[in-house]
Amino acid sequence: MDAEQKQSKGRKITSRLAYSFGAFGHDAFYATLSTYFIMFVTSHLFDKSSGAQGTQMIAWITMIIAGLRFVELAIDPLIGNAIDNTNSRWGHFKPWIVVGGIIGSVVLALLFTSLGGLNTSNPILYLIIFAILYITMDIFYSFKDVGFWSMIPAISFDSAEREKTATYARVGSNIGANIVGVIVMPIVLMFSVKSNSGQGDNRGWMAFGIIIAAIALISALVVALGTKENDSELRKNTEKTTFKEVFKVLARNDQLMWLSLMYGIYTAGIAITNSLELYYFTYILGDASKFTMLGTLNAIIGIFAVLAFPPLAKKFSRRKVFFLAIVIMMISLILFAFAGQSLPMILTAAVLFYIPQPLIFLVVLMVLSDSVEYGQLKFGHRDESLTLSVRPLLDKLGGAISNGVVGLTAVWAGMTAGATAGDVTAHGQAIFKLMMFGVPAAMILIGTFIFFKKVKLDEKMHAEIVDELEKTWSTHLETDETPAEVEAEADTKTTVYQDPVAGQLISLDEVADETFANGSMGKGFAIKPTDGRVLAPFDGEVVATFPTRHAIGLRSDTGILTLIHIGIGTVKMRGTGFVQYVEKGDHVTQGQELIEFWQPAIEKAGLDDTVMVVITNYKDMPEFKYLKTSGTTIHDDEDILQLSNVGLPDQA
């Protein structure tokens, strides 16, 4: 048994590390594509001898990149649906992660070349091939991106294990995204034939592209070999979503759409500044090698910024964290605009600009996640995958806008075709600073105004939504069988309901929650708990879970529907102090642990820890018999109710 446990633990650690390395390579690829590839195009794909033709080609390439990314955005929401409908011996996600990793990496390496000199010998053919390669890479990257981040629920059905896997992944992705900034110039200069005033040459950039492509490819293979998709009936897709339905789902959720508009404008603004930072070090400071210092600082600080979010959000609320982060970002842009060639001031401003970004990202991610329940309450349908697919779509939108703006800025400011800091005029510097600081500041402030005026979905509102969903959860259960059909398959005519929580039994009408006390939630009992474990009262299926993990809905194998609700007002704790060991769709056996809760956390929040247990379809039961009396102290393995099967009259 110990050997099996060690093997299982070792397997989990291997899976976490493999997934984390996958996130590292995945985000290193994206950072290279979104930030540094445009630098190669504008500054190194052509040399000074190309003259006006080179400048014109840069403009065309920039517009092609932006245009193709907008085209690709239109099909992004359908990619997740295509992955969901992929069935193979390797699962839903791994085939796309591997195929996307291979094709994306090969094409990225090719794009960091002149395609055999076609860029100058046959410009039109180069542009055609470039467009085909770029859209191919972008589409397969999207398949890999959606497949990779959608894989977390498939790696484990255990909530605690998912959180650990996601934490490993966040650390890996943060390091991957920032390490590129640390290594880009050292690699470029190492492989360059000519230093070119510290900028390197096209050979150095080609080597950089190949190395990043190799890392991304290896990381995709590591994910495929090091992780395992857990197959289950609940993960089998039974419906196909049409193109029209996808956009209908996204458009009807007003909070989702306002947040999307805000984030789309904001992320485009910060992407412009982030992408132009290397240009600043190259053409304003005049020493591109110093950019490594900024990449190192951001890589370290990014980890602490991510870890700082939970305590900050808990103490100040997400909205306050958002606005505080925006203020810091505005101050940093002002400092950056006047930093000139002072390296300490440049680094200070750039770091201050980066610190708020993980915080704002997490605020947006939390509101985006909460909009799933908002849409579910408003429309009676839960669109989780489609809703969460909006975030990567908007990041790509920001990248598309950024690539277009950065390319044109480089042309307008004269930062192309082998130019050095000494070649950039005062007028060119003014244009550059306007585009790097002025335009992004305006976009960030516009996004902030939209967030302030239109995005109302905060922690309090989400808690109220989840509370409302609890009251109607049994009306939204999806099943292909009627209660009579479920009963016909059962072996017995009665179900013995086992006490799920140890403690003192009290009458349901005595609890402080009116919705339970008046019987509108169902008929049952309450427990003043002496233990923090919630066990399955019968053999059955998990039919409802909540993001706050304080309640769970079950259906017995004989058709009985029950809701177990931990505490009064505990929805406000947003999952703090609760660990859930099962997921919707899991089959559980009587006595199996479902949820663990920490009573001191509930008491610290000033809330009542009484557990309410109700049978929601009790009206269909000919027999509902209490086996224990109120005031009795009972254990979590004692029988407490005797219930008839749902839908059948008493045959006695």
C-alpha positions in Angstrom: 0.0 0.0 0.0 2.8 2.4 0.9 4.5 1.6 -2.4 1.3 2.4 -4.2 0.9 5.7 -2.3 4.6 6.7 -3.1 4.1 5.9 -6.7 0.9 7.9 -6.8 2.6 10.9 -5.1 5.6 10.6 -7.4 3.2 10.6 -10.4 1.5 13.7 -9.2 4.8 15.5 -8.7 6.0 14.4 -12.2 2.7 15.7 -13.7 3.0 19.1 -12.0 6.6 19.6 -13.0 5.9 18.5 -16.6 2.9 20.8 -16.8 5.0 23.6 -15.3 7.7 23.2 -17.8 5.1 23.1 -20.5 3.8 26.5 -19.3 7.4 27.8 -19.3 8.0 26.8 -22.9 4.6 27.9 -24.0 4.9 31.4 -22.6 8.5 31.8 -23.8 7.2 31.1 -27.3 4.3 33.7 -26.9 6.6 36.4 -25.5 9.0 35.8 -28.4 6.2 36.0 -31.0 4.4 39.0 -29.4 7.3 41.2 -28.3 10.6 40.3 -29.9 9.7 39.0 -33.4 8.6 42.5 -34.5 12.0 43.8 -33.4 13.7 41.3 -35.7 11.4 42.3 -38.6 11.9 46.1 -38.2 15.6 46.2 -37.3 17.3 43.1 -38.7 15.3 41.5 -41.5 16.6 44.2 -43.9 19.8 46.3 -43.9 20.6 49.9 -44.8 21.3 49.0 -48.4 17.6 48.0 -48.8 16.7 51.7 -48.4 13.1 52.7 -49.2 12.2 49.2 -50.4 13.1 47.8 -47.0 11.0 50.3 -45.2 8.1 49.6 -47.4 8.4 45.9 -46.9 8.5 46.4 -43.1 5.3 48.3 -43.3 3.7 45.5 -45.4 4.8 42.8 -43.1 3.5 44.7 -40.1 0.1 45.2 -41.6 0.0 41.5 -42.7 0.8 40.4 -39.1 -1.9 42.7 -37.6 -4.5 41.7 -40.3 -3.9 38.0 -40.0 -4.2 38.1 -36.2 -7.6 39.8 -36.5 -8.7 37.1 -39.0 -7.5 34.4 -36.7 -9.4 36.0 -33.8 -12.7 35.2 -35.6 -12.2 31.4 -35.3 -10.6 31.3 -31.9 -13.8 30.7 -30.0 -14.4 27.6 -32.2 -11.0 26.1 -31.5 -12.0 25.0 -28.0 -15.1 23.4 -29.3 -13.0 21.5 -31.9 -10.7 20.3 -29.2 -13.6 19.2 -27.0 -14.8 17.0 -29.9 -11.4 15.4 -30.4 -11.3 11.8 -29.3 -8.1 9.8 -29.5 -6.2 7.2 -27.6 -4.1 10.1 -26.2 -7.1 12.2 -25.1 -8.7 15.5 -26.1 -5.7 17.8 -25.5 -2.4 16.1 -26.0 -2.7 15.6 -29.8 -3.2 19.4 -30.2 -0.4 20.3 -27.8 2.1 18.1 -29.6 0.9 19.0 -33.2 0.7 22.7 -32.3 4.1 22.6 -30.6 5.8 20.9 -33.6 4.2 23.0 -36.3 4.4 26.3 -34.4 8.0 25.8 -33.4 9.2 24.9 -36.9 7.4 27.8 -38.5 8.7 30.2 -35.8 12.3 29.2 -36.6 11.6 29.8 -40.3 10.1 33.2 -39.7 13.3 34.3 -38.0 15.1 34.0 -41.4 14.9 35.8 -44.7 13.4 32.6 -46.3 16.6 32.1 -48.4 16.9 35.8 -49.3 13.4 36.1 -50.8 12.8 39.2 -48.8 15.0 41.1 -51.2 15.2 39.0 -54.3 11.4 38.4 -54.7 9.5 40.6 -52.2 6.0 39.7 -53.4 6.7 35.9 -53.2 8.2 36.5 -49.7 5.1 38.3 -48.5 2.8 35.5 -49.8 4.9 32.8 -48.2 5.2 34.9 -45.0 1.5 35.3 -44.7 0.8 31.6 -45.2 3.5 30.6 -42.6 2.3 33.2 -40.1 -1.4 32.3 -40.2 -0.5 28.6 -40.0 1.7 29.2 -37.0 -0.9 31.4 -35.3 -3.7 28.9 -35.7 -1.7 25.9 -34.5 -0.4 28.0 -31.6 -4.1 28.8 -30.7 -4.9 25.0 -30.7 -2.0 24.4 -28.5 -2.8 27.4 -26.2 -6.5 26.4 -25.7 -5.6 22.7 -25.4 -2.8 23.4 -22.8 -4.8 25.6 -20.4 -7.9 23.5 -20.8 -6.0 20.4 -19.7 -5.9 21.2 -15.9 -9.4 19.7 -15.3 -8.4 16.6 -17.2 -5.2 16.0 -15.2 -7.1 15.5 -12.0 -10.6 15.6 -10.6 -9.3 16.6 -7.2 -9.7 20.3 -6.5 -6.7 20.5 -4.3 -4.5 18.8 -6.9 -5.8 21.1 -9.6 -4.9 24.2 -7.5 -1.4 22.8 -7.0 -1.0 22.1 -10.7 -2.3 25.6 -11.6 0.1 27.2 -9.2 3.1 25.3 -10.7 1.9 26.4 -14.1 1.6 30.1 -13.1 5.2 30.1 -11.8 6.4 28.3 -14.9 4.6 30.7 -17.3 5.8 33.8 -15.4 9.4 32.6 -15.6 9.0 31.6 -19.3 7.5 34.9 -20.3 10.2 37.0 -18.6 13.3 34.8 -19.1 13.1 35.6 -22.8 13.9 39.2 -22.0 16.9 38.0 -20.0 18.4 35.8 -22.7 17.4 37.6 -25.9 20.4 40.0 -26.3 23.1 37.6 -24.8 22.0 34.9 -27.3 21.8 37.4 -30.2 25.2 38.8 -29.5 26.7 35.4 -28.9 25.8 34.1 -32.4 26.1 37.4 -34.3 29.0 37.9 -36.7 28.8 41.7 -36.2 28.1 43.4 -32.9 26.4 46.3 -34.7 26.6 48.7 -31.8 25.3 46.0 -29.4 22.3 45.1 -31.5 23.7 42.0 -33.1 22.8 40.9 -36.7 20.3 38.7 -38.4 22.3 35.5 -37.8 22.1 36.1 -34.0 18.4 36.7 -34.2 18.0 33.5 -36.3 19.8 31.6 -33.5 17.6 33.1 -30.9 14.5 32.1 -32.9 15.7 28.5 -33.2 16.5 28.2 -29.5 13.1 29.5 -28.4 11.4 27.2 -31.0 13.4 24.2 -29.6 12.4 25.0 -26.0 8.8 25.3 -27.0 8.9 22.0 -28.9 10.6 20.1 -26.1 8.2 21.5 -23.5 5.2 20.3 -25.6 6.7 16.8 -25.7 7.3 16.9 -22.0 3.7 17.7 -21.3 2.6 14.8 -23.5 5.0 12.3 -21.9 4.8 13.6 -18.3 1.0 14.1 -17.8 -1.9 11.8 -18.1 -5.5 12.7 -19.0 -8.0 11.1 -16.7 -10.9 9.8 -18.7 -14.4 9.9 -17.4 -18.0 9.7 -18.6 -18.5 13.3 -17.4 -15.8 14.5 -19.9 -17.4 13.0 -22.9 -18.8 15.8 -25.1 -22.4 15.1 -26.3 -23.2 18.4 -28.0 -21.5 20.3 -30.8 -21.7 24.1 -30.6 -22.3 26.0 -33.8 -20.5 29.1 -34.9 -23.7 31.2 -34.3 -24.2 29.7 -30.8 -20.7 30.5 -29.8 -21.0 34.3 -30.4 -24.6 34.3 -29.1 -23.3 32.9 -25.8 -20.6 35.6 -25.5 -22.7 38.5 -26.6 -25.7 38.0 -24.3 -23.6 38.2 -21.0 -23.4 42.0 -20.5 -20.8 41.8 -17.7 -18.6 39.6 -19.9 -18.9 41.9 -22.8 -18.1 45.1 -20.9 -15.1 43.4 -19.2 -14.0 42.1 -22.6 -14.1 45.7 -24.1 -12.2 47.1 -21.1 -9.6 44.4 -21.2 -9.2 44.4 -25.0 -8.3 48.2 -24.9 -6.2 47.9 -21.8 -4.2 44.9 -22.9 -3.4 46.5 -26.3 -2.1 49.6 -24.5 0.3 47.7 -22.2 1.4 45.4 -25.1 2.5 48.5 -27.0 4.7 49.7 -24.2 6.0 46.3 -23.4 6.9 45.7 -27.0 8.7 49.0 -27.4 10.9 48.6 -24.2 13.6 46.8 -26.2 13.5 49.6 -28.8 14.0 52.1 -25.9 17.1 50.4 -24.7 18.4 50.1 -28.3 17.6 53.5 -29.8 17.2 55.8 -26.8 19.5 54.5 -24.2 21.9 53.2 -26.9 22.7 49.9 -25.2 20.5 46.9 -25.9 22.5 44.6 -23.7 21.2 46.4 -20.6 17.7 45.1 -21.4 18.8 41.8 -19.8 18.8 43.6 -16.4 15.1 44.6 -16.9 14.2 41.0 -17.9 15.8 39.6 -14.8 14.1 42.1 -12.5 10.7 41.4 -14.0 11.1 37.6 -13.8 11.8 37.8 -10.1 9.2 40.5 -9.3 6.5 38.8 -11.3 6.5 35.8 -9.0 6.0 38.0 -5.9 3.3 40.1 -7.6 1.3 36.9 -8.3 1.7 35.7 -4.8 0.7 39.1 -3.4 -2.6 39.1 -5.1 -4.7 36.9 -2.8 -3.8 38.8 0.5 -4.2 42.2 -1.3 -7.6 41.2 -2.7 -8.8 39.8 0.6 -7.8 43.0 2.5 -8.8 45.7 0.0 -11.2 44.0 -2.5 -10.4 43.3 -6.1 -11.7 46.7 -7.4 -9.4 48.6 -5.1 -6.5 46.5 -6.1 -7.3 47.2 -9.7 -7.5 51.0 -9.3 -4.3 51.0 -7.2 -2.5 49.1 -9.9 -3.7 51.5 -12.5 -2.4 54.5 -10.5 1.1 52.8 -10.1 1.1 52.2 -13.9 0.3 55.8 -14.7 3.1 57.0 -12.4 5.5 54.6 -14.1 4.6 55.9 -17.6 5.3 59.5 -16.5 8.6 58.5 -15.0 9.5 56.5 -18.1 8.7 59.4 -20.4 11.2 61.6 -18.7 13.9 59.0 -17.9 16.0 59.9 -20.9 19.3 57.9 -20.7 19.4 57.5 -17.0 19.6 53.7 -16.5 18.5 53.7 -12.8 15.4 55.8 -13.7 14.6 53.7 -16.8 14.8 50.4 -14.7 12.7 51.9 -11.9 10.0 53.1 -14.3 9.9 49.9 -16.3 9.7 47.7 -13.2 6.9 49.9 -11.7 5.1 49.5 -15.0 5.4 45.7 -14.9 4.4 45.2 -11.2 0.7 46.0 -11.6 0.3 43.8 -14.7 0.0 40.4 -12.9 -2.4 42.0 -10.4 -4.7 43.5 -13.1 -4.5 40.2 -15.0 -5.7 38.3 -12.0 -8.5 40.8 -11.2 -9.7 40.4 -14.8 -9.4 36.6 -14.6 -11.4 36.5 -11.4 -14.2 38.7 -12.8 -14.2 36.6 -16.0 -14.5 33.4 -13.9 -17.4 34.9 -11.9 -19.2 35.9 -15.1 -19.8 32.2 -15.7 -22.1 32.1 -12.7 -23.6 35.5 -13.7 -24.5 34.1 -17.1 -25.8 30.8 -15.5 -28.2 32.7 -13.2 -29.3 35.1 -15.9 -29.9 32.5 -18.7 -30.1 29.2 -16.9 -27.2 27.8 -18.9 -23.6 27.4 -17.8 -21.0 28.3 -20.6 -17.7 27.8 -18.8 -15.3 26.8 -21.6 -16.7 29.5 -24.0 -16.5 32.2 -21.4 -13.0 31.4 -20.3 -11.8 31.3 -24.0 -12.4 35.1 -24.1 -9.2 35.9 -22.2 -6.7 34.4 -24.6 -8.7 35.8 -27.5 -8.3 39.3 -26.0 -4.6 38.9 -25.3 -4.2 38.0 -29.0 -6.3 41.1 -29.9 -3.9 43.2 -27.9 -1.0 41.5 -29.6 -2.4 42.2 -33.0 -2.9 45.9 -32.3 0.5 46.1 -30.7 2.3 44.5 -33.6 0.7 46.9 -36.0 1.5 50.0 -33.9 5.0 48.9 -33.0 5.9 48.2 -36.7 4.6 51.6 -37.8 6.2 53.4 -34.9 9.6 51.9 -35.8 9.2 53.1 -39.4 8.0 56.6 -38.4 10.7 57.1 -35.8 13.5 55.8 -38.1 14.3 52.8 -36.0 14.8 50.4 -38.9 17.2 48.9 -41.3 20.4 48.8 -39.1 19.9 52.3 -37.6 21.6 53.1 -34.3 20.8 55.4 -31.4 22.8 58.1 -33.1 20.7 57.9 -36.3 17.4 58.7 -34.5 16.5 62.4 -34.7 14.8 64.4 -32.0 11.6 64.3 -34.1 11.9 60.5 -34.3 12.3 60.3 -30.5 9.3 62.5 -30.0 7.1 60.3 -32.2 8.5 57.2 -30.4 7.7 58.5 -26.9 4.2 59.6 -28.0 3.5 56.0 -29.2 5.3 54.3 -26.3 3.8 56.4 -23.5 1.0 58.7 -24.6 -1.1 56.3 -26.7 -0.9 53.4 -24.1 -1.7 55.8 -21.2 -4.8 57.0 -23.1 -5.9 53.4 -23.8 -5.3 52.2 -20.2 -7.4 55.2 -18.9 -10.2 54.5 -21.3 -10.2 50.8 -20.2 -10.2 51.9 -16.6 -13.2 54.2 -17.1 -15.2 51.4 -18.7 -14.3 49.1 -15.8 -15.4 51.8 -13.3 -18.7 52.6 -15.0 -19.8 49.3 -16.4 -18.2 46.3 -14.7 -20.2 45.7 -11.5 -19.4 42.1 -10.9 -17.5 42.1 -7.6 -17.1 39.7 -4.7 -20.3 40.7 -3.0 -22.4 40.5 -6.2 -20.9 37.1 -7.1 -21.7 35.8 -3.6 -25.3 36.9 -4.0 -25.4 35.1 -7.4 -24.1 31.8 -6.0 -26.6 32.1 -3.2 -29.4 32.5 -5.7 -28.0 29.5 -7.8 -28.1 27.3 -4.7 -31.8 28.0 -4.3 -32.6 26.8 -7.9 -29.9 24.2 -8.4 -32.2 21.2 -8.4 -34.2 22.7 -11.3 -31.2 22.8 -13.6 -30.0 19.2 -13.2 -29.3 17.5 -16.5 -30.2 13.8 -16.9 -31.5 11.6 -19.6 -33.5 9.4 -17.2 -36.7 10.0 -15.4 -37.0 9.3 -11.7 -39.1 6.2 -12.5 -36.4 4.9 -14.9 -33.7 5.5 -12.2 -35.8 3.6 -9.7 -36.4 0.7 -12.1 -32.7 0.1 -12.3 -32.3 0.1 -8.5 -32.1 -3.1 -6.4 -34.1 -1.8 -3.4 -37.3 0.1 -2.8 -35.9 2.2 0.1 -32.8 4.3 0.7 -31.2 4.7 4.0 -29.7 8.2 4.3 -26.6 8.3 6.4 -25.6 11.4 8.4 -23.0 13.3 6.4 -21.6 15.4 9.3 -20.9 14.5 12.9 -22.5 16.8 15.5 -25.7 17.7 17.3 -28.9 17.2 15.3 -31.2 20.2 15.3 -34.6 20.8 13.6 -34.3 22.5 10.2 -36.9 25.1 11.2 -34.6 26.3 14.0 -31.8 27.5 11.8 -31.1 31.2 11.2 -31.3 30.9 7.4 -34.9 31.6 6.5 -34.8 29.9 3.1 -33.9 26.6 4.8 -36.0 27.2 7.9 -39.3 27.8 6.0 -38.8 24.6 3.9 -38.5 26.3 0.5 -35.2 24.6 -0.1 -36.6 21.2 0.9 -37.3 18.9 3.8 -34.5 17.7 6.0 -32.4 18.5 9.1 -29.5 20.5 10.4 -26.3 19.6 12.2 -24.2 21.7 14.6 -20.9 20.1 13.5 -18.2 18.8 15.8 -16.0 17.7 12.8 -15.1 19.3 9.6 -15.8 16.4 7.3 -18.7 16.0 4.9 -19.3 12.4 3.8 -21.6 11.0 1.1 -24.9 10.0 2.7 -25.6 7.4 0.0 -24.2 5.9 -3.2 -24.9 8.3 -6.0 -23.6 11.0 -8.3 -22.3 14.5 -7.7 -24.8 16.7 -9.7 -24.0 20.2 -8.4 -20.8 21.8 -7.1 -20.2 25.5 -6.4 -17.0 27.6 -7.0 -17.1 28.6 -3.3 -17.0 24.9 -2.3 -19.4 25.4 0.7 -22.2 23.3 -0.7 -22.7 20.2 -2.8 -25.7 18.6 -4.6 -26.1 14.8 -4.9 -28.4 12.3 -6.6 -28.7 8.9 -5.2 -28.6 5.8 -7.4 -32.3 5.6 -6.5 -33.1 9.1 -7.6 -33.1 11.1 -4.3 -31.8 14.7 -4.7 -30.1 16.2 -1.7 -28.3 19.5 -1.0 -25.7 19.7 1.8 -25.0 23.3 2.7 -22.1 24.2 5.1 -22.7 27.3 7.2 -24.9 30.3 6.9 -23.5 33.1 4.7 -20.4 31.1 4.0 -20.7 31.9 0.3 -19.0 35.2 1.2 -15.8 33.3 2.2 -15.3 32.5 -1.6 -13.9 29.0 -0.8 -11.5 30.0 2.0 -11.3 27.2 4.5 -13.0 24.7 2.2 -11.5 21.8 0.3 -13.5 19.8 -2.2 -12.5 16.3 -3.1 -15.0 15.5 -5.8 -16.3 17.1 -9.0 -19.6 17.3 -10.7 -20.2 14.0 -12.5 -18.2 11.8 -10.1 -19.9 8.7 -8.7 -19.5 8.4 -4.9 -20.1 5.7 -2.4 -21.7 6.0 1.0 -19.2 7.3 3.5 -16.8 8.8 0.9 -15.4 12.2 1.9 -16.8 15.0 -0.3 -15.7 18.2 1.4 -13.5 19.2 4.3 -14.1 22.6 6.0 -12.1 24.4 8.7 -14.5 25.5 11.5 -12.1 28.2 12.9 -12.1 29.9 9.5 -15.9 30.1 9.6 -15.9 31.4 13.2 -13.2 34.0 12.3 -15.4 35.3 9.5 -18.1 35.8 12.1 -20.5 33.2 10.5 -22.6 30.4 11.7 -21.2 26.9 10.9 -24.5 25.0 11.1 -24.7 22.5 8.3 -28.2 22.3 6.5 -29.2 19.1 4.8 -32.3 19.0 2.6 -34.0 16.5 0.3 -35.3 18.7 -2.5 -37.6 16.2 -4.2 -39.2 14.9 -1.0 -42.7 15.6 -2.3 -42.3 12.6 -4.7 -41.6 10.2 -1.8 -44.3 8.1 -0.3 -42.1 7.6 2.8 -39.9 10.1 4.6 -39.0 8.8 8.0 -36.6 10.3 10.6 -34.5 7.7 12.4 -33.0 10.2 15.0 -34.6 12.9 17.1 -33.6 16.5 17.4 -31.0 17.2 20.1 -29.3 13.9 19.6 -25.5 13.8 19.1 -24.7 11.6 16.1 -21.7 10.4 14.2 -21.2 10.7 10.5 -21.7 7.0 9.9 -25.1 6.7 11.6 -28.4 6.2 9.7 -30.6 9.3 10.0 -33.4 9.0 7.4 -35.3 6.3 5.7 -36.6 7.3 2.3 -38.7 5.6 -0.4 -37.4 5.6 -4.0 -38.5 8.6 -6.0 -41.6 8.3 -8.2 -43.0 5.0 -7.0 -46.2 4.5 -4.9 -46.0 2.4 -1.8 -46.6 -1.2 -2.9 -47.2 -2.5 0.6 
